Each structure stands twice: as structure tokens, then as C-alpha cells.
């Protein structure tokens, strides 16, 4: 269950959720450079989904988040 969700690729970013770091991080697919990280107050146990320029995911903190894929803003 906590083995690590599958990363997704969206708009040139590789997006990785972390149940260990309580976060979702985007990396530039061409360079591997970190583009942004969004921290939550609980583990993110499942892969996010992406649509219409947004990254959507749930966390064990009881919230569902919708972030801008461009900069990770809420």
C-alpha cells in the first residue's frame, strides 16, 4: 500500500507522490530538475491525476488538492 505510487507524466513534467515525505513533487522530464514541491499534512498514498492544467490528488490529512501544473500553486 505504501510502496510508492506510480509517477505520472503531464505537460513535460514527471509528477511523483510521496507517502514518506507527505508531498507531491514535479520534475522536468528533459532534465530531471525539480520544478516544484507541494507539502501536505499527511501521506499521499496514491498517484495523482492530471487534467486541464491541474494536478489533483488526495492526502491522509483528509483533503483533496488541485494544483496548477505550471508552478504547483494551490
CORBELBEL-V872875 format. One record per residue. N is the residue number from 1. SS is DSSP state (helix for helix, strand for strand, loop for the rest). OMEGA is omega in degrees with one decimal (999 if undefined). D_LAST is the distance of its C-alpha to the last C-alpha in Angstrom with 1 decimal. Layout:
N,SS,OMEGA,D_LAST
N,SS,OMEGA,D_LAST
//
This chain:
1,loop,179.5,26.2
2,loop,-177.6,24.5
3,loop,179.5,26.1
4,loop,179.4,22.9
5,loop,177.8,21.0
6,loop,174.3,21.8
7,loop,173.6,19.6
8,strand,176.9,18.6
9,strand,-175.9,19.1
10,strand,176.4,17.0
11,loop,177.4,17.4
12,loop,179.2,19.3
13,strand,169.0,17.0
14,strand,-173.8,18.1
15,strand,-175.1,15.3
16,strand,174.7,16.5
17,strand,179.9,15.5
18,strand,173.8,17.5
19,loop,178.6,19.1
20,loop,-177.3,20.8
21,loop,-178.8,18.1
22,loop,-173.0,15.5
23,strand,167.0,13.0
24,strand,-177.3,12.0
25,strand,176.5,13.3
26,strand,176.8,13.9
27,strand,175.8,17.4
28,strand,-174.4,19.2
29,loop,-178.1,21.7
30,loop,-174.2,24.5
31,loop,-174.8,24.5
32,loop,-179.7,22.7
33,loop,177.6,20.9
34,strand,178.5,17.5
35,strand,177.5,14.9
36,strand,174.5,11.9
37,strand,176.0,11.3
38,strand,-179.2,8.6
39,strand,175.7,10.7
40,loop,178.3,11.2
41,loop,178.0,14.2
42,loop,-179.8,16.1
43,loop,171.8,17.3
44,loop,-168.0,15.6
45,loop,-176.4,18.9
46,loop,179.3,18.4
47,loop,175.2,17.4
48,loop,171.3,14.2
49,strand,-177.9,14.8
50,strand,177.2,13.9
51,strand,173.0,14.6
52,loop,176.6,14.3
53,loop,-178.1,12.1
54,strand,172.4,9.4
55,strand,-174.4,9.6
56,strand,-178.9,10.1
57,strand,175.9,11.6
58,strand,179.9,13.0
59,loop,176.2,13.9
60,loop,174.5,17.1
61,loop,176.7,15.4
62,loop,-177.8,15.7
63,loop,169.1,12.1
64,strand,-175.0,10.7
65,strand,171.8,7.2
66,strand,-177.0,6.1
67,strand,170.4,4.6
68,strand,177.8,6.5
69,loop,-177.4,9.7
70,loop,-173.5,10.9
71,loop,177.8,9.1
72,loop,179.9,6.5
73,loop,-179.1,3.8
74,loop,999,0.0
//
